[in-house]
């Protein structure tokens, strides 16, 4: 599948969430208030709330922002087929999640294999989603460049399994300066944060010349954060119970999957039909191979050389049946290879609740069994009567 088809499939599987209900409620309130919506914004919201379409503006927007528009019509590729690069594959995986209606995203090391510019563009787009759509995104990055670091609103600094700091980005340097450590002007803040809790690198950031340096452990930083004004404010917020009157039924989803079972089945079936169409050469080759082997088998087990009437004559017929069974069996190994190659993708999509697992199995049965029946019918029609088996219709 191409990059565009992959993102379209993930968007259809994940659904639109509460976008349709939100659009309906918004339209009612606009009519009541006499507000005329902006035509472009109205068209965009309606396009994003439509479910089940094969292509959608959400896919085009995701491709553009993630920098995948240049390879949108290229296949993903694998070990045998040349496709997109490793960094682009990472962005495709990120894009699969961004096309859905999720309001909370947790991303781990999304910058692996990407250059600084691509990482900056992805994080910038995610930041726009957070501010415009009021979403929550947590991203773990290892030594991000300064321009990417400055895009974050809040920072969570982890060290040795403890949360050293959790709060606004603008206050993190103030916290460490209060502890006696200052980030040099030409030092990236992300690099400073990674090294300041390390026993080996901590001393170089000590700026209180009038005081003797003493190693500050991670546990001491944790205790200092509790007395820091950001930490105290966080503790106060945690002590206030959640006001359930401010919530909304649409805030939490009640459905496990983004589509109904029937819609999920149709979505997975459409993907399977697309893959079978792309691999049509394999099916044509298999049928052609059966035709050639069938003609050869007809000459080997020709009915004039197949005596019958004695028990000892049954050996040749058993041999013909065994050979036919082996041919049909080995002819289906290509399907087994396709299924095994699909398993890693299936496991990922199953874990992310793209569709119920039974739809994948049922689609494979519905789509592959007719192909196997056609292949078996071609073999039997060619060889049955020529081999000298019982000509009665019931026996056939």
N, C-alpha and C positions, 0 to 999 in steps of 0.2 A: 504494500500500500504506500501511497505517496504521503508526504507530510500533511498536506491539506486534508486528505481522506482520513488520516489518523486523528487529526484534531476534530474533524466533523463527527467521527464515530464517538469519540469521548464526549463531545458536547451533547449528542443525542442520548447517550447512555446516562449522563449525569442529570439531564433534564434542565428545567428553568427554575425550579424551586418555587419561591413565593413571588417571582417577578410578575406573573400574570395577575395574581390577586392584588399585588401592590399597584399595578397599572390600573386595574378596575376601580380600586378605591380612590386612586388619584384622579381618575377621570370624573368620578362622581363629585368629589370635593371641588374640582375646578369648575364644573358646571354650577354648583351651588354658589360658589364665590364669584362667578362671572369672569373667570380668568381664561384667556385665550393662550394656549401653550405655544411655545416656539415650534414651528413646523419641523425643523431638523431634529430637535430633541424629542419631539413626539414620535417622529418616524423611527428614530433610533430605539426608543424604549419599546415601541410596538414590535420592532424586529427582534429584539433580545428576549421578548416574552413569548414568542412563537415556538412551540415545541414540535419536534418530529420532522422538521425540514432537513433535507439532505445537506444543504449549504445554508450558511447564516452569516450575518455581518459580524457576529462574535468571533467566528473563526478567522475572518479577514483581519479584524482588529488585533487579535492575538498574534497572528503571523507577522503583521507589520511591526508591532511593538517589540517582539522578541527577535526581530531581524531574520525571520525565517521566510520572508516573502520572496527572497532570491532563490530559494530551493523548495518552494511550496509544491511544485509539481514533480519533484524528484522522489524516487523510492527511498524508504528508510535504509534498506540494504542489510546485508548480513555477511557471513564469512565467504559466501560464494557470489553474491551480487553486490556490485559496487553501488554505494549510496551516499548519504550525507556523512559529514565528518563526525567525530566523537563529541565535539563541543556542541554541534547542532543537535545531536541526539539528546544531549542533556537538556537543551532548551525545549525540545519536543516533549520530553517528560514533564517539564515544568508547565508547558502550554496545555497539556492534557488536563491538569488540575485547574488551571486558570479559566478554562472554557466553561466550567461548571458553576453552579450557584452557591458554592461554599462560602460562608462568611468568616470562617476561621481556617487559616492555612498554616501548617507547620512544615518547614523546609529545612533539610539538613545538607549542608555542603553543596549548594546549587552552583557554586562557582568553579567546581572541579572541572578542569579541562577547558575553561573559558578564559579569554583574554580580559584585560581590565575594562576595555570599552564595552564588551558584551555584558559583563557583570554589572557595570554601571547602568546600562540601558534597562536590563531586566529589573534591577532593584528600583530604578526610577519609576518604571511602569507599575510595579507592585505598590510603591508608595502612593502613586496617584489613585490606585484602587482603594487603598486604605482610607485616604482622605475624602474621596468623592463618595464611595459606597459605604463608608463607615464600617469597614471590615477590620479583622484582627489577623495579623500575620507575624509569625515568629520564625526568624531565619538564623541559622547558625553558620557563621563564616569564619574561616581561619585567615587572619591577617588581611582583611580587605584593604584596598587602596584608600587614601584619604577622601577622595571625592565620593566613593561609595559609602564610607563610614558616615559622612556628613548627611546622608539621606535618611538616616534612621532617627526616629523620634525618641525612643527609649533604648537603653543598653542593659543587657544582663551579662555580667562578667562571672564566669564560672572558673573555679580553680580547685583542684583536688576534691572535687565532688561537692563543694560549697558555693553558695551564691555570695560573692564578695560585694557586688553592687547590683542594684536593680532600680533604675529610675531614669529621669531625663538625661539625654546625652550632654546637655549643657552643664550639668552639675558634677559629672564624673571626675573631671580634672580638679575641681574644687575639693572633692572628697579626698583625693590622694595628696593634695597639697596640705590639707589639714593634718595628714599623717606624716608629713615631712618629705614627700616625693613630688618632684615637679617634672613635667614633660618638656624636654628641650624644644626650642623653636623649630628646628629642622627635623625633628623626629615625628614620624607618623603616630597619631594617637593610638591606632590599633596595635602597632608594634609596641608602643609604650605599655599599653594595658596587658599585653601578653607577657612582657618581661618583668613588670613591676612586682608581681607576686612570686617570681622565681628567686630562689636563694642565691643563685649564681649571678644573676643580672641586676638584682635590686639595688645594690650599693651605688651604682653609677648615677642613679636618679635622686640620691639624697642631696638636698640643697641647704640644710641648716648647718652651716659651717661652724657655728658657735657650739653646736651640740655634737657629741660623739655618735657615730652611726651605730645602730643596733638593728639586727634583722627583725623585721615584722612578719610574723607568720600569717598564714591564711586565716587561721582562727581568730587572730587579733584583728585583722581587717573586718571579719564578720561582726565582731563585737563592736568595733568602731562604727560600722555602718548602722547598727541599731541606735546609736546615740547621735548619728548625723541627722540633720533636719529632714532629708529625703526619706530616710528609713523610718523616722518617727511618724512622718505623715502617712507612710504606707501602712504602718501598724494601726494608726487611727482608722484608716479606711477599712482595714480588714475587720476591725471590731464592730463596725456598723453593719447590722443585718441587712440582707437584700430586701428591698421593697417590692413585693410581688405585684402591687397595684400598677407599677410602671412597666410591667412586662406585657407581651403580646403573644397570642397563640402561635403566630407565624414565626416567632423568634427561634423556636426549636422545631425541627422536623419530626414528624410522626411516622414517616415512611422510610423503610430501610433502603429502598432503591429510588432512583430518580424517575423511573417510568413504571407503568403497570407491567404485569407479567407478559401480556400479549404484545405490548409495544416493545419490550425488551427482546422478545422472540423475533419480532419483525426486524429490529435493528441488527441483531446478530445474524439473522438469515440474509439480510441484504449484504452484509460484509462477506459472508461465506460465498454468496453468489458472485460477488465481485472477484474474490480470490479464485474461484473456479473458472471464471471467465479469463482471468489473467493466466491461469495455468491450463488453458484449453488445449495447448499443444501436447501436454502430457496425456490427457484423456484420448486425444486422437491417435497418438502414438501407441497407447496401450491397446486400443481396438484394432489398429493395423497389425500390431504384433500378434494379437489373437487370431486374426484372419490368416496370417502366414503360417503360424504354428498349427492352426486347424487344418489347413491344406496339407501340411506335412504329415500330420497325424492321420488324416484320411488315407493317405497312401501306405502308411505303415500298418494300420489295422483295417485294411480294406476287407469288406464283407466276404468276398470270394475266397479269401485266405483265412477266414474265421469259421472253422467247422463247429457244429453244435450237435447236440443229441446225446453226448456222453459227458459224464462227470469230469473226465480228464480234460475236456475242451474248455472248461470254465476258467482255466488259468489265464488264457489270452484276454478274456473279457474282464477279469479282475485287473489285469495289467492295464487295459485301456481305461478302466474307471479310475484306477490309482493315478495314472498319468494325467488324466483330465482334472482330477482334484488338485494335483500338485501345480498344474499350469494356472488354474484359477486362483489358487492360494498365493503363488508367487506374484501373480499379476496385481494383487492387492497390496503388496509391500510398499508401493509408492505412496498410497494413501496413509499408511502407517507412518512413513517418514514425515509427511506434511503435518500430521497430527502431533507428532513428538516435537517438531520445530515450533508449533504453536503453543506448547505447554507453558514456557516461561512467560509469554505474554498473557496467557489465560490466568496464570497464578497471580500476576500483578493486578490485572483488572478485576479478578475475583476479590482480592484483598481490599481494593479500593471501592468495592461495591458498585462496579459498573453495571453488572447484570447478575441475576441468579445463576449459580453454576449449572443448574439443570438445563438452562437454555442452550448452553454451549454443547452439552451432550446430545440434546434432542435435535439441534440443528445439524450436527454431524450425522446423526442417524437419518434424518429426513433428506439431507442433500447427498449423502454418499451411498445409501442403500439402493436408490434407483440406478446409479452408475454401475454398481456391482451386479444388479439384476440384468442390465443391458449387456454387460460383458459375458455373464453366464449364458444368457439367451443366444448371443452370437456364437459362442462355443458349442452349445448343445445343438442348435439348428444346423451347424456345419457338419458335426461329427456323428450325431446319434444314429441316423439311418444308414449312413455310409459304413459305419463300423459293424452293422449287422445286428443291432439290438432289436428287441421286439417291436415290430412296426405298429402295434395297436396304439390308439390315442391315449388310452388309460395308462399304459406303460410309459409312454413318452412324458 
